Amino acid sequence: QVQLVESGGGSVQTGGSLRLSCAASGYTYSRNVMAWFRQAPGKEREGVASIYTRSGITYYADSVKGRFTISQDNAKNTLYLQMNSLKPEDTAMYYCAGGPDGGSIGTRDLFSPWPYNYWGQGTQVTVSS
């Protein structure tokens, strides 16, 4: 049974930092793409950062580029998201995602939810001004 479990969310002030973790179990971590998505109330889920787990190549949404860093510890099957210089508009539920079960995900679809087979339960990030 595949499980992705996020942790590390919380409440911070503008300019603060948080580090999210996503522990994967029952999952062939190194063969897939991992990503962080977020969803604010009333808004669609959006991808913010992704990593091709075998090559380590990363991609970021323009809204977080230069502030967020996605990384991984393959030995621990754990994905991270370091978030610096947080802004109120970063407030959302953050989800870890993994996939696909077969093949890979093209760069054009990295920030679309549909190619990802597995999702965590989410961790809340709240940034106050």
N, C-alpha and C positions, 0 to 999 in steps of 0.2 A: 504494500500500500504506500503510495507516494504521499509524502507530507512536506509542505513548505511552511515554516513557522517563523513569522517576523517578530522582531522585538526592537526596543530602543526608541520608540516614539515618546513624545512628551510635549510639554509646553515650554516655550522659550520666548524671549523678547527679540525684537528686530535686531539683526546683526549677530545673533547667537548661532550656535552649532549643535548638531545632533548627529549621531552615527546609528544608522539602522543596520540590523543584521537579519539574515534569512538563512535558517538552518534547513537543509534538505535531507530527507531520509527516504529510503526505498526508491531511489531515483538515480539513474546513471548520469550524474551531474556533468561529467566531463564531455559528454557527447552532444550537448545541446546549447541553446542560447538561454541566457538568463537576463532578466530585466526588472526594473522598478517602474511601476505605474503609480499614478495617484488619481484620486477622485474627490473633488470638493462637492458639497451639497448643491444639487441642481445642475451639476455639470457632468459632461461625459468623462469617462476614464481616459487619461492621457499617459502616454509613455514619457518618461523623463530620462532614463538611462538604460543602456543595454550593453551586454558583453558576450562575445563569442567565446565560450568557455575554453575551447581548445587553444585558440590563438591568443586570447587575451585582448583582442581588438575591441575598443569601446566606442560608443556613440552616445551623444547627449542631445536633448532638446535644447533649442536656442534659449529658452527661458531659464535654464539652469546651467548653461555652459560657463565654465570658469568658477562656479560656486560649488557644484556637486561633483563627487568622484565615486564611480562604481569600481569595486574591486572584488577579488575572490580569494578564498583559501581552498584550493582543490582538495588538499589533504583532509580538510575538515568539512568538505561539502557545504561551505558557507559563503554566502554572498553578502556584500556590505554596500552601504551607501553613506558616504561622508557628506554631510550637508553643512556648508559654511555660509556666512553672510545671509542668513535666512530672512525672508521678507514675509509680511502678512499674506501675500498672495500665494505663498508656499503652503498655507494651511490646507490640509486635506488628509484623507485616509490614504496611506501608502501601502501598496501591495507588491509582493514579490511574485514573479511569474517565471515559469520554465517551459521550454518546449523546443521544437515539436518532438513527437514520438519518433518520427522518421524524417530523414532529410535535414534541411536547415531552413533558415528564414532569410530571405533577401533583405538587403539594407532598406529597401523601400517600405517593407512591412514590419520593421523592427518595433515601431511604436504603435502598431495596431494590435488590439487585444486578441484578434481571432486566431493567430497562429499558435498561441500558447495554450498548452494542454493543462497545465497545472498552476494553481493559484494558492497563495496563502490567505489567511483570514484578515490580514490588514493590521496596521498599527497607526494610531492617530498622531498626527503632527499638528500642533497649534502654535502659530507665531503671532504674538501680540505686539501692537505698535506702542 
